């Protein structure tokens, strides 16, 4: 069966529940008005790890422990559950009927149609690139290794195993020159093996000379374990990767610094040198006819050369800024696909055209904060990588990005790259820029001042709902040696308004009452038995005087505090009771907010008028796990509405000023806009 016929049959055997993605974009859950960004190829369960030889499908972990085959537009074409094994997909056979995966204690070949394990080499296996290799017909695989950490095997040197997949037996054991870690490449016909790796001399008084350093050595072998030649990189870095030509007659070796070296694997004889840009050579691939070599660099650029004479054939820049590519795959002699995982996103692009083949736009990391700006005319979203994006909440279209500028002496102006939190109205942002908790004005993105932090302890901060103040929590895991404290800062005046010490408490959360007079905190007071109390306390901010305290047995789960409009109660996520309303003046529980059997998530929001409370729940399991949000009437605890929430756990919730819209920000990198006024 040809590869084309195989994949046609493959597509016809879809699981119906997994074909939900529409051709024109991400589907909207029932009741959602707009999606901000794309969840396509934005992974919540693990990034793709391999691409099929035709360059059309990515193999990726999917919820539930299966392997999904994803079109480059993000459609899940099929899922396969591997029989009794878990591991990272490394490579496919040319006909895509077999795949090679590596787990912690084994490398195994499995049938991509049924998930049946066909052959398994049980041994300690490296993770990541060059850990193992598969022949084009899927009948031979080779596995690298690392030095054992077991005391009884501490003197046992790492080896490479060549395995007969059809017979499910060892074909050869190879002992390379390196003593710490060995990597492996296999020729497409399965007849030649290349090994290289790390070597360390613990007793050496000075670094080894390049001509004698085993770490600079690449060794070539026949598949039955006979060494045929050696190659050594005398300049630049140690070998980073090796690729064989389709006929196995040539091997390309790179240290990842620009130059690519060509060798005859039958003898180790040097056959040429190709010069590339700096930090090129992280990935190498030959065209099917062996006449072109492609190399990918740290910046995502792909360079190509004519193998015969070293002529440079061109450089293709990535269509979006990249980290170094995950892989290169020729689909014919003139075209190849490069792909990369960055953050939670996967990008693939065509070479030499540079055309982006995968969905673009929106965030590439989980959304950590959302805001409804301009009286409801715009939505701002912020992510864990410092990105802030403006959106039209009606159409879901991007209106632009907001770079948060952070001063950097001697290097001009940089941008924030850490987690960002927004005010509910989108007028300010808060981020740790390395010097402290920095406050920014939006949409200008200019930094106003930095709140000092304690570098020896955990620092978390959030704006009050009106954006006028910052509640800064300083805590540690050792509540006795480093007591937690909460500090409240006035944003306009850039000054401290009050501070409360919380000795003996861990996992502290805090919120300020709308009138700014009371602070409410929650935390765990651990005991020596590993349990303890969950404590909710009200404080007079100006004097740090305790007002009231509620306690109950502690447990495991999210802890969150959100003050309500009456200035005396707060919605609290209790690890034991779930969402509860606590009167922090009297220290009593007012009511429990019933989630209908769902487990609470980690975020709570209160509308600006204090009439509504939204509580996120945990995402379920399955192909498309959803995290519903339950909206309550604040004064009665009655459920007003339950919305689907979207895929992946939610990190952020925000109401519009009129309380008619709710925006949810998800781990899946998107935000959804919901009209909660509709019945």
C-alpha positions in Angstrom: 0.0 0.0 0.0 1.4 3.4 -0.9 1.8 6.2 1.7 -1.1 8.1 0.1 -3.5 5.1 0.2 -2.4 4.4 3.7 -3.3 7.8 4.9 -6.5 7.9 3.0 -7.5 4.7 4.9 -6.1 6.2 8.0 -8.4 9.2 7.7 -11.5 7.1 7.0 -11.1 5.4 10.4 -11.5 8.5 12.4 -13.0 8.6 15.9 -16.1 10.8 15.3 -15.7 12.7 18.5 -12.2 13.9 17.4 -13.2 15.5 14.1 -14.8 18.6 15.6 -12.4 21.2 14.3 -14.0 23.1 11.4 -12.1 23.9 8.3 -12.4 27.7 8.7 -11.1 27.9 12.3 -11.7 26.8 15.9 -15.2 25.9 16.8 -17.0 27.9 19.5 -18.5 26.1 22.5 -22.3 26.5 22.9 -23.0 30.0 24.2 -19.7 31.6 23.4 -19.7 34.8 21.4 -16.1 34.9 20.2 -12.8 33.1 20.6 -9.7 35.2 21.0 -6.8 33.4 19.5 -6.5 29.8 18.3 -6.3 26.5 20.2 -5.1 24.7 17.1 -1.7 23.2 17.7 -1.6 24.8 21.1 -1.1 21.8 23.3 -2.5 21.3 26.8 -1.1 17.7 27.1 2.3 17.8 25.4 3.8 19.2 22.2 4.2 17.2 19.0 7.4 15.2 18.9 7.7 13.8 15.4 6.5 14.5 11.8 5.6 11.9 9.2 7.9 11.4 6.1 5.3 13.1 3.9 5.5 16.2 6.0 1.7 16.2 6.5 1.1 14.8 10.0 2.5 15.6 13.4 2.5 13.0 16.2 1.4 14.5 19.5 0.3 13.4 22.9 -3.4 14.0 23.4 -5.6 14.0 26.5 -6.2 10.5 27.8 -2.7 9.1 27.1 -3.0 8.4 23.4 -1.0 9.6 20.4 -2.8 11.9 18.0 -2.0 12.4 14.3 -2.5 16.0 13.6 -2.8 17.7 10.2 -0.7 20.9 10.0 -3.9 22.9 10.3 -4.5 21.3 13.7 -7.2 18.8 12.8 -6.9 15.6 14.8 -7.0 13.0 12.1 -6.8 9.9 14.3 -5.7 8.8 17.7 -3.9 5.6 18.7 -3.4 4.2 22.1 -0.1 2.2 22.3 -0.6 -1.2 23.9 0.9 -1.2 27.4 3.6 1.4 26.7 4.1 5.1 27.1 6.8 7.1 25.4 7.8 9.9 23.1 7.5 9.3 19.3 10.9 9.7 17.7 10.5 8.6 14.1 8.3 6.8 11.5 9.0 4.3 8.8 8.7 5.6 5.2 5.3 4.0 4.8 4.1 5.4 8.2 3.0 1.9 9.2 5.5 1.8 12.1 6.7 4.3 14.6 9.6 4.3 17.1 9.0 5.7 20.6 11.3 6.0 23.7 10.2 5.8 27.3 12.2 5.9 30.4 13.1 2.2 30.5 12.5 1.1 26.9 12.6 1.9 23.2 9.9 0.2 21.2 8.5 0.0 17.7 4.7 -0.1 17.3 2.0 -0.5 14.6 0.5 2.9 13.9 -2.8 1.4 12.8 -3.4 -0.8 15.9 -1.0 0.5 18.6 0.4 -3.0 19.0 4.0 -3.1 20.2 6.0 -5.1 17.7 9.5 -4.9 19.3 10.8 -3.6 22.6 14.4 -3.0 23.8 14.1 -2.8 27.5 16.9 -0.6 28.8 17.6 2.8 30.3 17.0 5.2 27.4 17.9 8.8 26.8 15.1 11.3 26.2 15.0 13.9 23.4 16.7 14.1 20.0 19.2 11.5 18.8 18.2 9.1 21.6 17.2 6.5 19.0 16.8 6.0 15.3 14.6 3.9 12.9 15.4 2.5 9.5 13.2 3.5 6.6 11.5 0.1 6.4 10.9 0.1 10.2 12.7 -3.2 10.6 15.8 -2.0 12.4 16.2 0.5 15.2 19.2 1.7 17.3 19.1 3.1 20.8 21.6 5.3 22.6 22.4 5.2 26.2 23.7 6.9 29.3 25.8 6.0 32.3 23.8 4.2 35.0 23.0 6.0 38.2 22.6 2.7 40.1 25.4 2.1 42.5 25.8 -1.5 41.4 26.2 -0.4 37.8 28.2 2.8 38.4 31.2 1.4 36.4 29.1 0.2 33.5 29.8 2.3 30.4 27.0 3.4 28.1 26.4 1.4 25.0 24.3 1.6 21.8 21.9 -1.3 21.0 20.9 -2.3 17.5 17.6 -4.1 17.5 15.9 -6.4 14.9 12.3 -5.2 15.0 10.8 -8.2 13.1 12.6 -10.8 15.3 12.3 -8.6 18.4 15.8 -9.4 19.4 19.2 -7.6 19.8 21.3 -7.6 16.6 24.4 -5.9 18.1 25.7 -4.1 21.1 28.2 -1.3 20.4 30.6 0.2 22.9 31.5 3.7 21.7 34.5 5.8 23.0 32.4 8.0 25.3 31.8 7.2 29.0 28.9 9.4 29.9 26.3 9.6 27.2 26.1 8.2 23.7 23.8 9.3 20.8 22.9 7.4 17.7 22.0 7.9 14.0 21.0 5.1 11.6 21.2 5.1 7.8 17.9 4.7 6.0 18.7 1.2 4.9 19.5 0.2 8.5 23.0 -1.0 7.6 25.1 1.8 9.1 25.2 3.3 12.6 26.8 6.6 13.8 27.6 7.2 17.5 28.8 10.2 19.4 28.3 11.7 22.8 29.7 13.1 26.1 32.9 12.1 27.7 34.3 13.2 31.1 37.7 12.5 32.8 37.0 13.1 36.4 40.7 13.0 37.3 42.0 15.3 34.5 43.8 18.5 35.6 43.1 20.4 32.4 40.7 20.2 29.5 41.5 17.5 26.9 43.1 18.4 23.6 40.7 18.3 20.6 42.7 15.6 18.8 42.5 13.3 21.9 39.0 14.2 23.2 36.5 11.3 22.9 33.7 13.9 23.1 34.8 15.3 19.7 34.6 11.9 18.1 32.0 10.4 15.7 32.3 6.7 15.1 30.8 4.7 12.2 29.7 1.1 12.5 28.0 -1.6 10.5 24.7 -2.7 11.9 26.3 -5.9 13.3 28.7 -3.8 15.5 31.9 -3.6 13.4 33.6 -0.2 13.4 34.3 1.2 9.9 35.7 4.6 10.6 36.2 7.6 12.9 35.6 11.3 12.3 36.7 14.1 14.6 35.6 17.8 14.9 38.8 19.7 15.8 37.2 23.2 15.8 34.0 24.6 17.2 31.8 22.5 19.4 31.5 18.8 20.0 29.2 16.9 17.5 25.6 17.8 18.0 23.8 15.8 15.4 24.5 13.4 12.5 22.5 12.6 9.4 23.0 9.9 6.7 22.3 10.4 3.0 19.5 8.2 1.6 21.9 5.6 0.2 24.0 5.7 3.4 27.2 6.6 1.5 27.6 10.0 3.1 27.2 11.3 6.7 26.8 15.0 7.6 28.0 16.0 11.1 27.5 19.3 12.8 28.4 20.9 16.1 25.6 23.4 15.8 27.8 26.4 15.3 27.6 27.0 11.5 29.8 24.5 9.7 28.6 21.1 8.5 31.2 18.4 7.8 30.7 15.6 5.3 32.3 12.1 5.8 32.4 8.7 4.2 31.0 6.4 6.9 32.7 3.4 5.3 36.1 4.8 6.1 35.7 8.0 8.1 37.3 10.0 5.3 36.5 13.7 5.1 34.5 14.6 2.0 33.8 18.3 2.4 32.8 21.2 4.5 29.7 23.4 4.2 29.8 26.8 5.8 26.6 28.2 7.3 25.5 31.1 9.4 26.3 31.2 13.1 24.5 28.6 15.3 23.4 26.6 12.3 23.4 22.8 12.2 21.0 22.0 15.1 19.0 19.8 12.6 20.2 18.2 9.4 18.4 16.5 6.5 19.2 15.2 3.1 16.8 15.4 0.1 15.5 12.1 -1.2 18.0 12.1 -4.1 20.9 13.0 -1.8 21.8 16.1 -3.8 20.7 18.7 -1.3 21.5 19.1 2.4 19.4 21.3 4.7 20.4 22.7 8.0 18.3 24.5 10.7 19.7 26.9 13.2 18.7 28.2 16.6 16.8 31.1 15.1 14.7 28.9 12.9 16.4 29.8 9.6 17.0 26.9 7.2 20.0 26.9 4.9 20.5 24.6 1.9 23.6 23.5 0.0 24.3 21.4 -3.1 26.2 18.4 -1.7 28.3 17.9 -4.8 30.2 21.3 -4.7 28.9 23.1 -1.6 27.0 25.8 -3.5 24.7 27.7 -1.2 21.1 27.3 -2.5 19.5 29.8 -0.2 18.4 30.6 3.3 14.8 30.6 4.4 13.9 32.8 7.4 11.1 31.5 9.6 7.7 33.2 9.2 7.4 33.9 12.9 10.2 34.3 15.5 11.3 30.9 16.6 13.4 29.0 19.0 15.5 26.3 17.3 13.5 24.0 15.1 12.3 20.6 16.2 12.9 18.9 12.9 13.4 19.1 9.1 11.6 16.8 6.7 12.0 16.7 2.9 8.8 15.9 1.1 10.4 15.9 -2.3 13.8 17.0 -3.7 12.8 20.6 -3.8 10.5 21.1 -0.8 10.9 20.5 2.9 8.9 21.2 6.0 10.6 22.7 9.1 8.7 22.7 12.4 9.2 23.9 15.9 7.6 23.8 19.3 7.6 27.2 21.1 5.8 27.7 24.3 2.6 25.8 24.0 2.4 26.3 20.2 3.7 24.3 17.3 4.6 26.0 14.0 5.5 24.4 10.7 6.6 26.2 7.6 7.6 25.4 4.1 11.2 25.7 2.7 12.2 27.4 0.4 9.0 29.5 0.2 8.8 30.4 3.9 5.0 29.9 3.9 3.5 29.2 7.3 1.6 25.9 7.2 0.1 25.9 10.7 -2.4 28.3 12.4 -0.9 31.6 13.6 -2.2 34.5 15.7 -3.0 34.9 19.3 -0.9 33.7 22.3 1.5 30.8 22.2 1.5 30.3 26.0 -1.3 30.0 28.6 -3.5 33.0 29.2 -2.9 34.2 32.7 -5.1 37.3 32.9 -8.0 38.9 31.0 -9.5 42.4 31.1 -12.5 44.2 29.6 -11.3 47.6 28.4 -12.9 50.7 26.9 -16.2 50.2 28.6 -16.6 46.8 27.0 -15.4 47.7 23.5 -12.0 45.9 23.8 -10.6 42.9 25.6 -7.0 42.6 26.7 -5.4 39.2 27.3 -2.0 38.5 28.9 0.0 35.3 28.9 2.7 33.6 30.9 5.4 34.8 28.4 4.8 38.5 28.9 2.6 39.0 25.7 -0.4 41.3 26.0 -2.9 41.4 23.1 -5.8 43.7 22.3 -9.0 42.2 20.8 -12.3 43.1 19.4 -14.8 41.1 21.6 -17.4 41.0 18.8 -15.4 39.7 15.9 -12.6 38.0 17.9 -10.0 39.7 15.7 -6.6 41.0 17.0 -6.3 44.8 17.3 -2.6 44.8 18.1 0.0 43.8 20.7 1.2 45.8 23.7 4.9 45.4 24.5 5.6 46.0 28.2 8.9 47.9 28.1 11.4 47.3 30.8 14.6 49.4 31.2 17.8 47.5 30.6 21.1 49.4 31.3 23.4 49.2 28.4 21.0 47.3 26.2 18.4 49.8 25.3 14.8 48.9 26.1 13.7 45.3 26.5 10.3 43.7 27.0 8.8 41.6 29.7 9.0 37.9 29.2 7.3 36.6 32.4 3.8 36.2 33.6 1.6 39.4 33.3 -1.5 40.3 35.3 -4.0 42.9 34.3 -6.5 45.2 36.0 -10.1 44.3 35.4 -10.5 47.4 33.2 -7.3 46.9 31.3 -5.7 50.2 32.3 -2.7 48.7 34.1 -0.5 45.6 34.1 1.7 44.0 36.7 4.8 41.8 35.9 8.0 40.7 37.5 10.8 42.2 35.3 13.7 40.8 37.4 14.1 43.9 39.5 10.7 43.6 41.3 7.0 43.7 40.6 6.7 46.3 38.0 3.5 48.4 37.4 2.8 49.4 33.8 0.3 51.8 32.3 -1.8 50.4 29.4 -2.1 50.6 26.5 1.2 52.5 26.3 3.1 49.7 28.0 5.3 52.1 30.0 6.7 51.1 33.3 5.8 53.4 36.2 7.6 52.0 39.2 8.8 48.7 40.7 7.6 47.2 44.0 10.6 45.7 45.9 10.5 42.0 46.4 12.2 39.5 48.7 14.4 37.3 46.4 14.6 34.6 49.0 10.9 34.0 49.1 7.9 33.6 46.8 6.4 36.9 45.7 2.8 37.1 44.2 0.8 40.1 43.6 -2.5 41.2 42.0 -4.5 44.3 41.5 -7.6 45.1 43.4 -10.7 45.0 41.0 -10.7 48.7 40.6 -7.0 48.7 39.7 -6.1 51.3 42.3 -4.1 49.1 44.6 -1.8 46.1 44.5 -2.0 43.3 47.1 1.5 41.8 47.4 1.9 38.3 49.1 5.3 37.3 50.4 5.5 33.7 51.6 7.7 30.6 51.9 7.3 26.9 52.5 8.9 27.3 55.9 6.4 29.4 57.8 8.4 29.3 61.0 11.7 30.6 59.7 10.2 32.9 57.1 6.7 34.1 58.1 4.4 35.1 55.4 3.2 38.7 55.1 0.8 40.7 52.9 1.5 44.3 51.8 -1.0 46.6 50.1 0.3 49.4 47.8 -1.5 52.5 46.4 -0.8 52.6 42.7 -1.4 56.3 42.0 0.7 57.4 45.0 3.2 54.6 44.8 3.2 54.1 48.5 2.5 51.4 51.1 -0.9 51.5 52.7 -0.6 48.7 55.2 1.1 45.5 56.0 -0.1 42.3 57.9 2.2 39.6 59.2 1.0 36.0 59.0 3.3 33.8 61.2 2.7 30.1 60.8 0.7 30.3 57.6 1.6 28.9 54.2 -0.1 29.0 50.8 -1.4 32.4 51.6 -3.9 34.2 49.4 -5.3 37.7 50.0 -7.8 40.3 48.8 -8.8 43.9 49.7 -12.4 44.9 50.4 -13.8 47.4 47.9 -13.7 50.3 50.4 -10.0 49.6 50.9 -10.4 49.3 54.7 -10.2 45.6 55.2 -7.8 42.9 54.1 -9.0 39.3 54.0 -6.4 36.5 53.9 -6.5 32.7 53.6 -3.8 30.1 54.2 -2.9 26.8 55.8 -1.6 26.5 59.4 0.2 23.1 59.1 0.6 20.7 62.0 3.3 18.1 62.7 1.1 15.3 61.3 1.0 16.7 57.8 -2.6 18.1 58.2 -3.5 21.4 59.8 -6.1 24.1 59.6 -7.4 26.2 56.7 -7.7 29.8 58.1 -9.6 32.8 56.7 -9.0 36.0 58.6 -10.2 39.6 58.3 -7.9 42.5 59.1 -8.2 46.2 59.6 -5.7 47.4 57.1 -4.6 50.6 58.7 -3.8 49.0 62.1 -3.3 45.3 61.1 -5.9 44.5 63.8 -7.6 41.2 63.4 -11.4 41.5 62.8 -12.6 37.9 62.6 -11.3 34.4 61.8 -12.9 31.3 60.3 -11.1 27.9 60.5 -11.8 24.4 59.3 -9.6 21.3 58.6 -7.2 21.8 55.7 -6.8 19.6 52.7 -5.4 19.6 49.1 -6.8 21.9 46.5 -6.8 25.5 45.2 -7.0 28.4 47.6 -8.3 31.7 46.3 -9.9 34.8 47.9 -12.2 37.4 46.2 -13.8 40.2 48.3 -17.5 41.0 47.6 -19.3 44.3 47.5 -20.6 44.5 51.1 -17.1 45.0 52.5 -17.6 42.2 55.0 -17.7 38.9 53.1 -15.5 37.2 50.6 -15.7 34.2 48.3 -13.0 31.7 49.3 -11.9 28.5 47.6 -11.4 26.1 50.5 -9.4 23.0 49.9 -12.0 21.1 52.0 -15.3 22.7 51.2 -14.8 24.2 47.8 -16.2 27.7 47.1 -17.7 29.2 50.3 -18.8 32.7 51.3 -17.1 33.8 54.6 -18.0 36.7 56.8 -14.5 37.9 57.7 -15.8 40.3 60.4 -17.6 37.7 62.5 -15.4 34.7 61.3 -18.4 32.6 60.2 -19.3 30.7 57.0 -22.3 32.3 55.3 -23.0 29.6 52.7 -21.4 27.1 50.3 -21.6 27.8 46.6 -22.7 24.5 45.1 -20.9 23.4 41.9 -23.2 20.5 41.1 -20.6 17.9 41.8 -17.8 19.6 39.9 -14.4 20.2 41.4 -13.4 23.8 41.7 -10.6 25.2 39.6 -8.3 28.0 40.8 -9.9 31.3 39.8 -12.9 33.3 41.1 -14.2 36.7 39.8 -16.7 39.1 41.2 -18.6 41.6 39.0 -17.9 45.3 39.4 -21.3 45.9 41.0 -20.8 42.9 43.3 -23.9 41.2 42.2 -22.3 38.2 40.4 -19.7 35.7 41.3 -18.0 33.4 38.7 -16.2 30.2 39.8 -14.1 28.1 37.4 -14.2 24.3 37.7 -11.6 21.8 36.8 -11.3 20.5 33.3 -12.5 16.9 32.8 -10.8 14.1 30.9 -11.3 12.9 27.4 -10.5 14.2 23.9 -11.8 17.7 24.5 -11.7 18.4 28.3 -13.8 21.4 29.3 -13.6 23.6 32.4 -17.2 24.8 33.0 -17.8 28.1 34.9 -20.6 28.5 37.3 -22.0 32.0 37.7 -23.8 32.7 41.0 -26.0 35.5 42.4 -23.7 36.9 45.1 -26.4 37.7 47.7 -28.3 34.4 47.5 -25.8 31.8 46.2 -28.3 30.9 43.5 -26.9 29.6 40.2 -27.6 32.2 37.5 -25.8 30.4 34.6 -23.3 27.6 33.8 -21.1 28.1 30.8 -18.9 25.5 29.1 -15.7 27.5 29.8 -13.7 26.1 26.9 -10.9 23.5 26.6 -8.2 23.2 29.2 -8.2 24.6 32.8 -9.0 28.2 33.2 -6.4 30.7 34.6 -8.4 33.9 34.4 -12.0 35.4 34.6 -13.2 38.9 34.1 -16.7 40.5 33.9 -17.5 43.5 31.6 -18.4 46.7 33.5 -22.1 46.1 33.0 -21.9 42.4 34.1 -23.3 41.1 30.8 -20.2 39.6 29.4 -17.7 37.2 31.0 -14.3 36.6 29.5 -12.5 33.3 30.3 -8.7 32.8 29.8 -7.5 29.3 29.4 -4.4 27.1 29.6 -5.1 26.3 25.9 -3.8 29.9 25.0 -7.1 31.3 24.0 -9.8 33.4 25.7 -13.6 33.1 25.1 -16.2 35.8 25.4 -19.6 34.8 26.8 -22.9 36.7 27.1 -24.2 35.7 30.5 -27.2 38.0 30.3 -28.9 35.5 28.0 -31.0 32.7 29.5 
